[in-house]
C-alpha cells in the first residue's frame, strides 16, 4: 500500500500545512515520505509503542 507513488500523490493532494501521522516508524517508510517532499519527524508513540511518524507539507 505505501509506495513512493502513493506518497507523491498524497503530497500533491494535501494543502500546505497538511499533516500525515502514522504508527509506522520504519526507516524505509520515512525515507519514502522525504523523497516525496514531506518534512518528517519522529514523535513519541502511545503506551506500548516507542515512536510514531509525523509528516507535514510546508509548501
Residue pairs with C-beta under 8 A, 6 or more apart in sequence:
2 24
2 29
2 32
3 32
4 32
4 35
4 36
7 32
7 33
7 35
7 36
7 38
8 36
8 37
10 20
10 36
11 36
11 37
11 38
11 57
14 20
14 57
15 57
16 57
16 58
16 59
17 56
17 57
17 58
18 56
18 57
19 54
19 55
19 56
19 57
20 33
20 38
20 54
20 55
20 56
21 43
21 52
21 53
21 54
21 55
22 29
22 52
22 53
23 45
23 49
23 52
23 53
24 52
24 53
25 42
25 45
25 50
25 51
25 52
25 53
29 53
30 40
30 42
30 53
33 40
33 53
33 55
34 40
37 57
38 55
38 56
38 57
39 55
39 56
39 57
39 58
40 53
40 54
40 55
41 53
41 54
41 55
42 51
42 52
42 53
42 54
43 51
43 52
43 53
43 54
44 50
44 51
44 52
45 51
45 52
46 52
